[in-house]
Amino acid sequence: MISNEGEYVEFSSEFECVGAVENYLCDLERMMQKTLRDLIEAAKITADNWDLGDGFKKRHEWLEDYCAQISLLGTQIIYTEETIRQFDDMDGGSENAMKDYAVVTKKRINDLIERVRVNLDDQLRVKVITIITIDVHARDVTDMFVARKIADQ
């Protein structure tokens, strides 16, 4: 698959356009969906390791391994899971869980900002800037949870 921006995504398995066009176009669509599903599963598994230290990629490096939509979706899935985890931790007695998470979100934004301060190819630059924009909104939501002392979902 090649996006309008020229981003290339290889199918997860071999595919040939054979037979009647109305059939192979449906098969092509299913292959595209399967490929994206496979990619998001792989991205999610590797994203779960962002903050584990040596041998694991940080998010600002991880996003280079995936197309823009998968990087963005993976980032949003992780943010949602981590935010829910903070509420669970607060229910368990950790009063500063959301405040601590706010620090993590800001660090991740700063790491991405550092990425765009160097020479990047156009596709990677747009991807990083898009994720920064989404992250800033997420940071604002997290900060609002902290400021308003919201402690449950």
Phi and psi in radians as a Rosetta constraint file:
Dihedral C 1 N 2 CA 2 C 2 CIRCULARHARMONIC -2.289 0.35
Dihedral N 2 CA 2 C 2 N 3 CIRCULARHARMONIC 2.179 0.35
Dihedral C 2 N 3 CA 3 C 3 CIRCULARHARMONIC -1.359 0.35
Dihedral N 3 CA 3 C 3 N 4 CIRCULARHARMONIC 2.979 0.35
Dihedral C 3 N 4 CA 4 C 4 CIRCULARHARMONIC -1.067 0.35
Dihedral N 4 CA 4 C 4 N 5 CIRCULARHARMONIC -0.454 0.35
Dihedral C 4 N 5 CA 5 C 5 CIRCULARHARMONIC -1.500 0.35
Dihedral N 5 CA 5 C 5 N 6 CIRCULARHARMONIC -0.044 0.35
Dihedral C 5 N 6 CA 6 C 6 CIRCULARHARMONIC 1.588 0.35
Dihedral N 6 CA 6 C 6 N 7 CIRCULARHARMONIC 0.147 0.35
Dihedral C 6 N 7 CA 7 C 7 CIRCULARHARMONIC -1.328 0.35
Dihedral N 7 CA 7 C 7 N 8 CIRCULARHARMONIC 2.246 0.35
Dihedral C 7 N 8 CA 8 C 8 CIRCULARHARMONIC -1.803 0.35
Dihedral N 8 CA 8 C 8 N 9 CIRCULARHARMONIC 2.316 0.35
Dihedral C 8 N 9 CA 9 C 9 CIRCULARHARMONIC -2.243 0.35
Dihedral N 9 CA 9 C 9 N 10 CIRCULARHARMONIC 2.108 0.35
Dihedral C 9 N 10 CA 10 C 10 CIRCULARHARMONIC -1.393 0.35
Dihedral N 10 CA 10 C 10 N 11 CIRCULARHARMONIC 2.430 0.35
Dihedral C 10 N 11 CA 11 C 11 CIRCULARHARMONIC -1.051 0.35
Dihedral N 11 CA 11 C 11 N 12 CIRCULARHARMONIC 2.635 0.35
Dihedral C 11 N 12 CA 12 C 12 CIRCULARHARMONIC -1.343 0.35
Dihedral N 12 CA 12 C 12 N 13 CIRCULARHARMONIC -0.218 0.35
Dihedral C 12 N 13 CA 13 C 13 CIRCULARHARMONIC -2.676 0.35
Dihedral N 13 CA 13 C 13 N 14 CIRCULARHARMONIC 2.953 0.35
Dihedral C 13 N 14 CA 14 C 14 CIRCULARHARMONIC -1.072 0.35
Dihedral N 14 CA 14 C 14 N 15 CIRCULARHARMONIC 2.530 0.35
Dihedral C 14 N 15 CA 15 C 15 CIRCULARHARMONIC -2.552 0.35
Dihedral N 15 CA 15 C 15 N 16 CIRCULARHARMONIC 2.412 0.35
Dihedral C 15 N 16 CA 16 C 16 CIRCULARHARMONIC -2.294 0.35
Dihedral N 16 CA 16 C 16 N 17 CIRCULARHARMONIC 2.455 0.35
Dihedral C 16 N 17 CA 17 C 17 CIRCULARHARMONIC -1.511 0.35
Dihedral N 17 CA 17 C 17 N 18 CIRCULARHARMONIC 1.730 0.35
Dihedral C 17 N 18 CA 18 C 18 CIRCULARHARMONIC -2.283 0.35
Dihedral N 18 CA 18 C 18 N 19 CIRCULARHARMONIC 2.652 0.35
Dihedral C 18 N 19 CA 19 C 19 CIRCULARHARMONIC 1.526 0.35
Dihedral N 19 CA 19 C 19 N 20 CIRCULARHARMONIC -2.787 0.35
Dihedral C 19 N 20 CA 20 C 20 CIRCULARHARMONIC -1.203 0.35
Dihedral N 20 CA 20 C 20 N 21 CIRCULARHARMONIC 2.439 0.35
Dihedral C 20 N 21 CA 21 C 21 CIRCULARHARMONIC -1.001 0.35
Dihedral N 21 CA 21 C 21 N 22 CIRCULARHARMONIC -0.691 0.35
Dihedral C 21 N 22 CA 22 C 22 CIRCULARHARMONIC -1.131 0.35
Dihedral N 22 CA 22 C 22 N 23 CIRCULARHARMONIC -0.419 0.35
Dihedral C 22 N 23 CA 23 C 23 CIRCULARHARMONIC -1.486 0.35
Dihedral N 23 CA 23 C 23 N 24 CIRCULARHARMONIC -0.852 0.35
Dihedral C 23 N 24 CA 24 C 24 CIRCULARHARMONIC -1.245 0.35
Dihedral N 24 CA 24 C 24 N 25 CIRCULARHARMONIC -0.416 0.35
Dihedral C 24 N 25 CA 25 C 25 CIRCULARHARMONIC -1.203 0.35
Dihedral N 25 CA 25 C 25 N 26 CIRCULARHARMONIC -0.660 0.35
Dihedral C 25 N 26 CA 26 C 26 CIRCULARHARMONIC -1.155 0.35
Dihedral N 26 CA 26 C 26 N 27 CIRCULARHARMONIC -0.710 0.35
Dihedral C 26 N 27 CA 27 C 27 CIRCULARHARMONIC -1.103 0.35
Dihedral N 27 CA 27 C 27 N 28 CIRCULARHARMONIC -0.691 0.35
Dihedral C 27 N 28 CA 28 C 28 CIRCULARHARMONIC -1.093 0.35
Dihedral N 28 CA 28 C 28 N 29 CIRCULARHARMONIC -0.767 0.35
Dihedral C 28 N 29 CA 29 C 29 CIRCULARHARMONIC -1.066 0.35
Dihedral N 29 CA 29 C 29 N 30 CIRCULARHARMONIC -0.761 0.35
Dihedral C 29 N 30 CA 30 C 30 CIRCULARHARMONIC -1.097 0.35
Dihedral N 30 CA 30 C 30 N 31 CIRCULARHARMONIC -0.677 0.35
Dihedral C 30 N 31 CA 31 C 31 CIRCULARHARMONIC -1.127 0.35
Dihedral N 31 CA 31 C 31 N 32 CIRCULARHARMONIC -0.711 0.35
Dihedral C 31 N 32 CA 32 C 32 CIRCULARHARMONIC -1.087 0.35
Dihedral N 32 CA 32 C 32 N 33 CIRCULARHARMONIC -0.771 0.35
Dihedral C 32 N 33 CA 33 C 33 CIRCULARHARMONIC -1.112 0.35
Dihedral N 33 CA 33 C 33 N 34 CIRCULARHARMONIC -0.767 0.35
Dihedral C 33 N 34 CA 34 C 34 CIRCULARHARMONIC -1.076 0.35
Dihedral N 34 CA 34 C 34 N 35 CIRCULARHARMONIC -0.766 0.35
Dihedral C 34 N 35 CA 35 C 35 CIRCULARHARMONIC -1.059 0.35
Dihedral N 35 CA 35 C 35 N 36 CIRCULARHARMONIC -0.823 0.35
Dihedral C 35 N 36 CA 36 C 36 CIRCULARHARMONIC -1.152 0.35
Dihedral N 36 CA 36 C 36 N 37 CIRCULARHARMONIC -0.656 0.35
Dihedral C 36 N 37 CA 37 C 37 CIRCULARHARMONIC -1.105 0.35
Dihedral N 37 CA 37 C 37 N 38 CIRCULARHARMONIC -0.776 0.35
Dihedral C 37 N 38 CA 38 C 38 CIRCULARHARMONIC -1.075 0.35
Dihedral N 38 CA 38 C 38 N 39 CIRCULARHARMONIC -0.726 0.35
Dihedral C 38 N 39 CA 39 C 39 CIRCULARHARMONIC -1.143 0.35
Dihedral N 39 CA 39 C 39 N 40 CIRCULARHARMONIC -0.751 0.35
Dihedral C 39 N 40 CA 40 C 40 CIRCULARHARMONIC -1.196 0.35
Dihedral N 40 CA 40 C 40 N 41 CIRCULARHARMONIC -0.578 0.35
Dihedral C 40 N 41 CA 41 C 41 CIRCULARHARMONIC -1.112 0.35
Dihedral N 41 CA 41 C 41 N 42 CIRCULARHARMONIC -0.779 0.35
Dihedral C 41 N 42 CA 42 C 42 CIRCULARHARMONIC -1.149 0.35
Dihedral N 42 CA 42 C 42 N 43 CIRCULARHARMONIC -0.735 0.35
Dihedral C 42 N 43 CA 43 C 43 CIRCULARHARMONIC -1.102 0.35
Dihedral N 43 CA 43 C 43 N 44 CIRCULARHARMONIC -0.698 0.35
Dihedral C 43 N 44 CA 44 C 44 CIRCULARHARMONIC -1.130 0.35
Dihedral N 44 CA 44 C 44 N 45 CIRCULARHARMONIC -0.749 0.35
Dihedral C 44 N 45 CA 45 C 45 CIRCULARHARMONIC -1.068 0.35
Dihedral N 45 CA 45 C 45 N 46 CIRCULARHARMONIC -0.796 0.35
Dihedral C 45 N 46 CA 46 C 46 CIRCULARHARMONIC -1.280 0.35
Dihedral N 46 CA 46 C 46 N 47 CIRCULARHARMONIC -0.548 0.35
Dihedral C 46 N 47 CA 47 C 47 CIRCULARHARMONIC -1.153 0.35
Dihedral N 47 CA 47 C 47 N 48 CIRCULARHARMONIC -0.532 0.35
Dihedral C 47 N 48 CA 48 C 48 CIRCULARHARMONIC -1.081 0.35
Dihedral N 48 CA 48 C 48 N 49 CIRCULARHARMONIC -0.251 0.35
Dihedral C 48 N 49 CA 49 C 49 CIRCULARHARMONIC -1.830 0.35
Dihedral N 49 CA 49 C 49 N 50 CIRCULARHARMONIC 0.140 0.35
Dihedral C 49 N 50 CA 50 C 50 CIRCULARHARMONIC -0.847 0.35
Dihedral N 50 CA 50 C 50 N 51 CIRCULARHARMONIC -0.832 0.35
Dihedral C 50 N 51 CA 51 C 51 CIRCULARHARMONIC -1.799 0.35
Dihedral N 51 CA 51 C 51 N 52 CIRCULARHARMONIC 0.363 0.35
Dihedral C 51 N 52 CA 52 C 52 CIRCULARHARMONIC -1.532 0.35
Dihedral N 52 CA 52 C 52 N 53 CIRCULARHARMONIC -0.058 0.35
Dihedral C 52 N 53 CA 53 C 53 CIRCULARHARMONIC 1.685 0.35
Dihedral N 53 CA 53 C 53 N 54 CIRCULARHARMONIC -2.559 0.35
Dihedral C 53 N 54 CA 54 C 54 CIRCULARHARMONIC -0.935 0.35
Dihedral N 54 CA 54 C 54 N 55 CIRCULARHARMONIC 2.418 0.35
Dihedral C 54 N 55 CA 55 C 55 CIRCULARHARMONIC 1.509 0.35
Dihedral N 55 CA 55 C 55 N 56 CIRCULARHARMONIC -0.165 0.35
Dihedral C 55 N 56 CA 56 C 56 CIRCULARHARMONIC -2.071 0.35
Dihedral N 56 CA 56 C 56 N 57 CIRCULARHARMONIC 2.519 0.35
Dihedral C 56 N 57 CA 57 C 57 CIRCULARHARMONIC -1.368 0.35
Dihedral N 57 CA 57 C 57 N 58 CIRCULARHARMONIC 2.463 0.35
Dihedral C 57 N 58 CA 58 C 58 CIRCULARHARMONIC -1.328 0.35
Dihedral N 58 CA 58 C 58 N 59 CIRCULARHARMONIC 2.812 0.35
Dihedral C 58 N 59 CA 59 C 59 CIRCULARHARMONIC -1.020 0.35
Dihedral N 59 CA 59 C 59 N 60 CIRCULARHARMONIC -0.696 0.35
Dihedral C 59 N 60 CA 60 C 60 CIRCULARHARMONIC -1.173 0.35
Dihedral N 60 CA 60 C 60 N 61 CIRCULARHARMONIC -0.256 0.35
Dihedral C 60 N 61 CA 61 C 61 CIRCULARHARMONIC -1.734 0.35
Dihedral N 61 CA 61 C 61 N 62 CIRCULARHARMONIC -0.666 0.35
Dihedral C 61 N 62 CA 62 C 62 CIRCULARHARMONIC -0.937 0.35
Dihedral N 62 CA 62 C 62 N 63 CIRCULARHARMONIC -0.709 0.35
Dihedral C 62 N 63 CA 63 C 63 CIRCULARHARMONIC -1.100 0.35
Dihedral N 63 CA 63 C 63 N 64 CIRCULARHARMONIC -0.308 0.35
Dihedral C 63 N 64 CA 64 C 64 CIRCULARHARMONIC -1.231 0.35
Dihedral N 64 CA 64 C 64 N 65 CIRCULARHARMONIC -0.355 0.35
Dihedral C 64 N 65 CA 65 C 65 CIRCULARHARMONIC -1.419 0.35
Dihedral N 65 CA 65 C 65 N 66 CIRCULARHARMONIC -0.161 0.35
Dihedral C 65 N 66 CA 66 C 66 CIRCULARHARMONIC -2.327 0.35
Dihedral N 66 CA 66 C 66 N 67 CIRCULARHARMONIC 2.686 0.35
Dihedral C 66 N 67 CA 67 C 67 CIRCULARHARMONIC -1.127 0.35
Dihedral N 67 CA 67 C 67 N 68 CIRCULARHARMONIC 2.886 0.35
Dihedral C 67 N 68 CA 68 C 68 CIRCULARHARMONIC -0.996 0.35
Dihedral N 68 CA 68 C 68 N 69 CIRCULARHARMONIC -0.839 0.35
Dihedral C 68 N 69 CA 69 C 69 CIRCULARHARMONIC -1.117 0.35
Dihedral N 69 CA 69 C 69 N 70 CIRCULARHARMONIC -0.667 0.35
Dihedral C 69 N 70 CA 70 C 70 CIRCULARHARMONIC -1.217 0.35
Dihedral N 70 CA 70 C 70 N 71 CIRCULARHARMONIC -0.728 0.35
Dihedral C 70 N 71 CA 71 C 71 CIRCULARHARMONIC -1.051 0.35
Dihedral N 71 CA 71 C 71 N 72 CIRCULARHARMONIC -0.772 0.35
Dihedral C 71 N 72 CA 72 C 72 CIRCULARHARMONIC -1.162 0.35
Dihedral N 72 CA 72 C 72 N 73 CIRCULARHARMONIC -0.811 0.35
Dihedral C 72 N 73 CA 73 C 73 CIRCULARHARMONIC -1.105 0.35
Dihedral N 73 CA 73 C 73 N 74 CIRCULARHARMONIC -0.784 0.35
Dihedral C 73 N 74 CA 74 C 74 CIRCULARHARMONIC -1.031 0.35
Dihedral N 74 CA 74 C 74 N 75 CIRCULARHARMONIC -0.758 0.35
Dihedral C 74 N 75 CA 75 C 75 CIRCULARHARMONIC -1.050 0.35
Dihedral N 75 CA 75 C 75 N 76 CIRCULARHARMONIC -0.756 0.35
Dihedral C 75 N 76 CA 76 C 76 CIRCULARHARMONIC -1.240 0.35
Dihedral N 76 CA 76 C 76 N 77 CIRCULARHARMONIC -0.625 0.35
Dihedral C 76 N 77 CA 77 C 77 CIRCULARHARMONIC -1.104 0.35
Dihedral N 77 CA 77 C 77 N 78 CIRCULARHARMONIC -0.817 0.35
Dihedral C 77 N 78 CA 78 C 78 CIRCULARHARMONIC -1.103 0.35
Dihedral N 78 CA 78 C 78 N 79 CIRCULARHARMONIC -0.759 0.35
Dihedral C 78 N 79 CA 79 C 79 CIRCULARHARMONIC -1.015 0.35
Dihedral N 79 CA 79 C 79 N 80 CIRCULARHARMONIC -0.785 0.35
Dihedral C 79 N 80 CA 80 C 80 CIRCULARHARMONIC -1.103 0.35
Dihedral N 80 CA 80 C 80 N 81 CIRCULARHARMONIC -0.821 0.35
Dihedral C 80 N 81 CA 81 C 81 CIRCULARHARMONIC -1.080 0.35
Dihedral N 81 CA 81 C 81 N 82 CIRCULARHARMONIC -0.761 0.35
Dihedral C 81 N 82 CA 82 C 82 CIRCULARHARMONIC -1.170 0.35
Dihedral N 82 CA 82 C 82 N 83 CIRCULARHARMONIC -0.648 0.35
Dihedral C 82 N 83 CA 83 C 83 CIRCULARHARMONIC -1.142 0.35
Dihedral N 83 CA 83 C 83 N 84 CIRCULARHARMONIC -0.772 0.35
Dihedral C 83 N 84 CA 84 C 84 CIRCULARHARMONIC -1.048 0.35
Dihedral N 84 CA 84 C 84 N 85 CIRCULARHARMONIC -0.723 0.35
Dihedral C 84 N 85 CA 85 C 85 CIRCULARHARMONIC -1.065 0.35
Dihedral N 85 CA 85 C 85 N 86 CIRCULARHARMONIC -0.641 0.35
Dihedral C 85 N 86 CA 86 C 86 CIRCULARHARMONIC -1.148 0.35
Dihedral N 86 CA 86 C 86 N 87 CIRCULARHARMONIC -0.715 0.35
Dihedral C 86 N 87 CA 87 C 87 CIRCULARHARMONIC -1.088 0.35
Dihedral N 87 CA 87 C 87 N 88 CIRCULARHARMONIC -0.734 0.35
Dihedral C 87 N 88 CA 88 C 88 CIRCULARHARMONIC -1.075 0.35
Dihedral N 88 CA 88 C 88 N 89 CIRCULARHARMONIC -0.747 0.35
Dihedral C 88 N 89 CA 89 C 89 CIRCULARHARMONIC -1.115 0.35
Dihedral N 89 CA 89 C 89 N 90 CIRCULARHARMONIC -0.665 0.35
Dihedral C 89 N 90 CA 90 C 90 CIRCULARHARMONIC -1.164 0.35
Dihedral N 90 CA 90 C 90 N 91 CIRCULARHARMONIC -0.674 0.35
Dihedral C 90 N 91 CA 91 C 91 CIRCULARHARMONIC -1.069 0.35
Dihedral N 91 CA 91 C 91 N 92 CIRCULARHARMONIC -0.553 0.35
Dihedral C 91 N 92 CA 92 C 92 CIRCULARHARMONIC -1.446 0.35
Dihedral N 92 CA 92 C 92 N 93 CIRCULARHARMONIC 0.026 0.35
Dihedral C 92 N 93 CA 93 C 93 CIRCULARHARMONIC 1.934 0.35
Dihedral N 93 CA 93 C 93 N 94 CIRCULARHARMONIC -0.070 0.35
Dihedral C 93 N 94 CA 94 C 94 CIRCULARHARMONIC -1.481 0.35
Dihedral N 94 CA 94 C 94 N 95 CIRCULARHARMONIC 1.672 0.35
Dihedral C 94 N 95 CA 95 C 95 CIRCULARHARMONIC -1.137 0.35
Dihedral N 95 CA 95 C 95 N 96 CIRCULARHARMONIC -0.507 0.35
Dihedral C 95 N 96 CA 96 C 96 CIRCULARHARMONIC -1.714 0.35
Dihedral N 96 CA 96 C 96 N 97 CIRCULARHARMONIC 0.188 0.35
Dihedral C 96 N 97 CA 97 C 97 CIRCULARHARMONIC -0.986 0.35
Dihedral N 97 CA 97 C 97 N 98 CIRCULARHARMONIC -0.823 0.35
Dihedral C 97 N 98 CA 98 C 98 CIRCULARHARMONIC -1.245 0.35
Dihedral N 98 CA 98 C 98 N 99 CIRCULARHARMONIC -0.636 0.35
Dihedral C 98 N 99 CA 99 C 99 CIRCULARHARMONIC -1.088 0.35
Dihedral N 99 CA 99 C 99 N 100 CIRCULARHARMONIC -0.767 0.35
Dihedral C 99 N 100 CA 100 C 100 CIRCULARHARMONIC -1.106 0.35
Dihedral N 100 CA 100 C 100 N 101 CIRCULARHARMONIC -0.677 0.35
Dihedral C 100 N 101 CA 101 C 101 CIRCULARHARMONIC -1.189 0.35
Dihedral N 101 CA 101 C 101 N 102 CIRCULARHARMONIC -0.589 0.35
Dihedral C 101 N 102 CA 102 C 102 CIRCULARHARMONIC -1.035 0.35
Dihedral N 102 CA 102 C 102 N 103 CIRCULARHARMONIC -0.640 0.35
Dihedral C 102 N 103 CA 103 C 103 CIRCULARHARMONIC -1.127 0.35
Dihedral N 103 CA 103 C 103 N 104 CIRCULARHARMONIC -0.724 0.35
Dihedral C 103 N 104 CA 104 C 104 CIRCULARHARMONIC -1.088 0.35
Dihedral N 104 CA 104 C 104 N 105 CIRCULARHARMONIC -0.791 0.35
Dihedral C 104 N 105 CA 105 C 105 CIRCULARHARMONIC -1.091 0.35
Dihedral N 105 CA 105 C 105 N 106 CIRCULARHARMONIC -0.693 0.35
Dihedral C 105 N 106 CA 106 C 106 CIRCULARHARMONIC -1.181 0.35
Dihedral N 106 CA 106 C 106 N 107 CIRCULARHARMONIC -0.672 0.35
Dihedral C 106 N 107 CA 107 C 107 CIRCULARHARMONIC -1.096 0.35
Dihedral N 107 CA 107 C 107 N 108 CIRCULARHARMONIC -0.747 0.35
Dihedral C 107 N 108 CA 108 C 108 CIRCULARHARMONIC -1.105 0.35
Dihedral N 108 CA 108 C 108 N 109 CIRCULARHARMONIC -0.678 0.35
Dihedral C 108 N 109 CA 109 C 109 CIRCULARHARMONIC -1.109 0.35
Dihedral N 109 CA 109 C 109 N 110 CIRCULARHARMONIC -0.795 0.35
Dihedral C 109 N 110 CA 110 C 110 CIRCULARHARMONIC -1.059 0.35
Dihedral N 110 CA 110 C 110 N 111 CIRCULARHARMONIC -0.682 0.35
Dihedral C 110 N 111 CA 111 C 111 CIRCULARHARMONIC -1.077 0.35
Dihedral N 111 CA 111 C 111 N 112 CIRCULARHARMONIC -0.726 0.35
Dihedral C 111 N 112 CA 112 C 112 CIRCULARHARMONIC -1.178 0.35
Dihedral N 112 CA 112 C 112 N 113 CIRCULARHARMONIC -0.667 0.35
Dihedral C 112 N 113 CA 113 C 113 CIRCULARHARMONIC -1.075 0.35
Dihedral N 113 CA 113 C 113 N 114 CIRCULARHARMONIC -0.718 0.35
Dihedral C 113 N 114 CA 114 C 114 CIRCULARHARMONIC -1.061 0.35
Dihedral N 114 CA 114 C 114 N 115 CIRCULARHARMONIC -0.623 0.35
Dihedral C 114 N 115 CA 115 C 115 CIRCULARHARMONIC -1.091 0.35
Dihedral N 115 CA 115 C 115 N 116 CIRCULARHARMONIC -0.708 0.35
Dihedral C 115 N 116 CA 116 C 116 CIRCULARHARMONIC -1.420 0.35
Dihedral N 116 CA 116 C 116 N 117 CIRCULARHARMONIC -0.076 0.35
Dihedral C 116 N 117 CA 117 C 117 CIRCULARHARMONIC -1.447 0.35
Dihedral N 117 CA 117 C 117 N 118 CIRCULARHARMONIC -0.107 0.35
Dihedral C 117 N 118 CA 118 C 118 CIRCULARHARMONIC -1.982 0.35
Dihedral N 118 CA 118 C 118 N 119 CIRCULARHARMONIC 2.985 0.35
Dihedral C 118 N 119 CA 119 C 119 CIRCULARHARMONIC -1.184 0.35
Dihedral N 119 CA 119 C 119 N 120 CIRCULARHARMONIC 2.173 0.35
Dihedral C 119 N 120 CA 120 C 120 CIRCULARHARMONIC -2.289 0.35
Dihedral N 120 CA 120 C 120 N 121 CIRCULARHARMONIC 2.679 0.35
Dihedral C 120 N 121 CA 121 C 121 CIRCULARHARMONIC -1.203 0.35
Dihedral N 121 CA 121 C 121 N 122 CIRCULARHARMONIC 2.785 0.35
Dihedral C 121 N 122 CA 122 C 122 CIRCULARHARMONIC -1.002 0.35
Dihedral N 122 CA 122 C 122 N 123 CIRCULARHARMONIC -0.748 0.35
Dihedral C 122 N 123 CA 123 C 123 CIRCULARHARMONIC -1.110 0.35
Dihedral N 123 CA 123 C 123 N 124 CIRCULARHARMONIC -0.777 0.35
Dihedral C 123 N 124 CA 124 C 124 CIRCULARHARMONIC -1.159 0.35
Dihedral N 124 CA 124 C 124 N 125 CIRCULARHARMONIC -0.701 0.35
Dihedral C 124 N 125 CA 125 C 125 CIRCULARHARMONIC -1.048 0.35
Dihedral N 125 CA 125 C 125 N 126 CIRCULARHARMONIC -0.815 0.35
Dihedral C 125 N 126 CA 126 C 126 CIRCULARHARMONIC -1.105 0.35
Dihedral N 126 CA 126 C 126 N 127 CIRCULARHARMONIC -0.729 0.35
Dihedral C 126 N 127 CA 127 C 127 CIRCULARHARMONIC -1.055 0.35
Dihedral N 127 CA 127 C 127 N 128 CIRCULARHARMONIC -0.839 0.35
Dihedral C 127 N 128 CA 128 C 128 CIRCULARHARMONIC -1.124 0.35
Dihedral N 128 CA 128 C 128 N 129 CIRCULARHARMONIC -0.761 0.35
Dihedral C 128 N 129 CA 129 C 129 CIRCULARHARMONIC -1.115 0.35
Dihedral N 129 CA 129 C 129 N 130 CIRCULARHARMONIC -0.684 0.35
Dihedral C 129 N 130 CA 130 C 130 CIRCULARHARMONIC -1.098 0.35
Dihedral N 130 CA 130 C 130 N 131 CIRCULARHARMONIC -0.761 0.35
Dihedral C 130 N 131 CA 131 C 131 CIRCULARHARMONIC -1.192 0.35
Dihedral N 131 CA 131 C 131 N 132 CIRCULARHARMONIC -0.619 0.35
Dihedral C 131 N 132 CA 132 C 132 CIRCULARHARMONIC -1.040 0.35
Dihedral N 132 CA 132 C 132 N 133 CIRCULARHARMONIC -0.786 0.35
Dihedral C 132 N 133 CA 133 C 133 CIRCULARHARMONIC -1.047 0.35
Dihedral N 133 CA 133 C 133 N 134 CIRCULARHARMONIC -0.812 0.35
Dihedral C 133 N 134 CA 134 C 134 CIRCULARHARMONIC -1.128 0.35
Dihedral N 134 CA 134 C 134 N 135 CIRCULARHARMONIC -0.718 0.35
Dihedral C 134 N 135 CA 135 C 135 CIRCULARHARMONIC -1.096 0.35
Dihedral N 135 CA 135 C 135 N 136 CIRCULARHARMONIC -0.645 0.35
Dihedral C 135 N 136 CA 136 C 136 CIRCULARHARMONIC -1.117 0.35
Dihedral N 136 CA 136 C 136 N 137 CIRCULARHARMONIC -0.716 0.35
Dihedral C 136 N 137 CA 137 C 137 CIRCULARHARMONIC -1.118 0.35
Dihedral N 137 CA 137 C 137 N 138 CIRCULARHARMONIC -0.743 0.35
Dihedral C 137 N 138 CA 138 C 138 CIRCULARHARMONIC -1.113 0.35
Dihedral N 138 CA 138 C 138 N 139 CIRCULARHARMONIC -0.719 0.35
Dihedral C 138 N 139 CA 139 C 139 CIRCULARHARMONIC -1.051 0.35
Dihedral N 139 CA 139 C 139 N 140 CIRCULARHARMONIC -0.745 0.35
Dihedral C 139 N 140 CA 140 C 140 CIRCULARHARMONIC -1.091 0.35
Dihedral N 140 CA 140 C 140 N 141 CIRCULARHARMONIC -0.677 0.35
Dihedral C 140 N 141 CA 141 C 141 CIRCULARHARMONIC -1.141 0.35
Dihedral N 141 CA 141 C 141 N 142 CIRCULARHARMONIC -0.790 0.35
Dihedral C 141 N 142 CA 142 C 142 CIRCULARHARMONIC -1.086 0.35
Dihedral N 142 CA 142 C 142 N 143 CIRCULARHARMONIC -0.756 0.35
Dihedral C 142 N 143 CA 143 C 143 CIRCULARHARMONIC -1.088 0.35
Dihedral N 143 CA 143 C 143 N 144 CIRCULARHARMONIC -0.641 0.35
Dihedral C 143 N 144 CA 144 C 144 CIRCULARHARMONIC -1.140 0.35
Dihedral N 144 CA 144 C 144 N 145 CIRCULARHARMONIC -0.707 0.35
Dihedral C 144 N 145 CA 145 C 145 CIRCULARHARMONIC -1.016 0.35
Dihedral N 145 CA 145 C 145 N 146 CIRCULARHARMONIC -0.751 0.35
Dihedral C 145 N 146 CA 146 C 146 CIRCULARHARMONIC -1.185 0.35
Dihedral N 146 CA 146 C 146 N 147 CIRCULARHARMONIC -0.859 0.35
Dihedral C 146 N 147 CA 147 C 147 CIRCULARHARMONIC -1.086 0.35
Dihedral N 147 CA 147 C 147 N 148 CIRCULARHARMONIC -0.679 0.35
Dihedral C 147 N 148 CA 148 C 148 CIRCULARHARMONIC -1.568 0.35
Dihedral N 148 CA 148 C 148 N 149 CIRCULARHARMONIC 0.020 0.35
Dihedral C 148 N 149 CA 149 C 149 CIRCULARHARMONIC 0.955 0.35
Dihedral N 149 CA 149 C 149 N 150 CIRCULARHARMONIC 0.740 0.35
Dihedral C 149 N 150 CA 150 C 150 CIRCULARHARMONIC -1.332 0.35
Dihedral N 150 CA 150 C 150 N 151 CIRCULARHARMONIC 2.182 0.35
Dihedral C 150 N 151 CA 151 C 151 CIRCULARHARMONIC -2.066 0.35
Dihedral N 151 CA 151 C 151 N 152 CIRCULARHARMONIC -0.015 0.35
Dihedral C 151 N 152 CA 152 C 152 CIRCULARHARMONIC -2.523 0.35
Dihedral N 152 CA 152 C 152 N 153 CIRCULARHARMONIC 2.845 0.35
